[in-house]
Amino acid sequence: NVTSWSNGPVHWHADVEIEICGESYFLPEIEGFRNQVGTELVHTHEDMRIHIEGPVMEEEDASLGNFFEEQAVPFSATEIAEKKNNDLCPDGKPGKVRMFVNGKENFEFDKYVIAPYPDVPPGDLIKITFGAD
């Protein structure tokens, strides 16, 4: 606990909404007997909520990049799931990844570290979109 970035165990949450070409995108479903997708530290329970539970050893452990890596969903400033910037949506228009945190556009993408709150709000509401500007 003394050596962890978070100075001991935490129980933080952030809600995430993903929209690709105007359609809701859902994170992977739970398989097997585990009640979560991801690790004990960073996971979801099929609730579109990021759960960070335990001591966070490094700041990047609480990042969106780490969360999406644990979900096996590609995510960065240039891609979300199966879509990369300039890929076409069904309407024929090229799309771009954008991210909003608590209603404000944010450009940290996978480097973003969720706010240290157990409840949402005040914890983060993160919206990731892929579509035409």
Solvent accessible surface area in square Angstrom, and as a share of the most:
residue,aa,sasa,rsa
1,N,110,0.56
2,V,141,0.81
3,T,116,0.68
4,S,5,0.04
5,W,106,0.37
6,S,22,0.14
7,N,125,0.64
8,G,4,0.04
9,P,92,0.58
10,V,24,0.14
11,H,96,0.43
12,W,26,0.09
13,H,20,0.09
14,A,0,0.00
15,D,35,0.18
16,V,4,0.02
17,E,79,0.35
18,I,3,0.01
19,E,58,0.26
20,I,13,0.07
21,C,30,0.18
22,G,57,0.55
23,E,124,0.55
24,S,78,0.50
25,Y,55,0.21
26,F,143,0.60
27,L,12,0.06
28,P,47,0.30
29,E,130,0.58
30,I,45,0.23
31,E,150,0.67
32,G,70,0.67
33,F,214,0.89
34,R,117,0.43
35,N,108,0.55
36,Q,21,0.09
37,V,23,0.13
38,G,12,0.12
39,T,55,0.32
40,E,128,0.58
41,L,38,0.19
42,V,1,0.01
43,H,4,0.02
44,T,0,0.00
45,H,57,0.25
46,E,89,0.40
47,D,69,0.36
48,M,38,0.17
49,R,68,0.25
50,I,1,0.00
51,H,15,0.07
52,I,2,0.01
53,E,53,0.24
54,G,17,0.16
55,P,57,0.36
56,V,0,0.00
57,M,96,0.43
58,E,94,0.42
59,E,82,0.37
60,E,108,0.48
61,D,34,0.18
62,A,0,0.00
63,S,8,0.05
64,L,0,0.00
65,G,19,0.18
66,N,34,0.17
67,F,2,0.01
68,F,2,0.01
69,E,131,0.59
70,E,57,0.25
71,Q,3,0.01
72,A,90,0.69
73,V,9,0.05
74,P,66,0.42
75,F,17,0.07
76,S,28,0.18
77,A,45,0.35
78,T,79,0.46
79,E,42,0.19
80,I,0,0.00
81,A,9,0.07
82,E,121,0.54
83,K,38,0.16
84,K,118,0.50
85,N,44,0.22
86,N,117,0.60
87,D,53,0.27
88,L,107,0.53
89,C,13,0.07
90,P,128,0.81
91,D,99,0.51
92,G,46,0.44
93,K,112,0.48
94,P,72,0.45
95,G,2,0.02
96,K,95,0.40
97,V,1,0.01
98,R,73,0.27
99,M,0,0.00
100,F,46,0.19
101,V,14,0.08
102,N,84,0.43
103,G,70,0.67
104,K,155,0.66
105,E,65,0.29
106,N,25,0.13
107,F,150,0.62
108,E,90,0.40
109,F,17,0.07
110,D,39,0.20
111,K,147,0.62
112,Y,28,0.11
113,V,35,0.20
114,I,4,0.02
115,A,20,0.15
116,P,80,0.50
117,Y,89,0.34
118,P,74,0.46
119,D,89,0.46
120,V,31,0.18
121,P,115,0.72
122,P,81,0.51
123,G,2,0.02
124,D,2,0.01
125,L,90,0.45
126,I,0,0.00
127,K,67,0.28
128,I,0,0.00
129,T,26,0.15
130,F,3,0.01
131,G,18,0.17
132,A,56,0.44
133,D,132,0.69
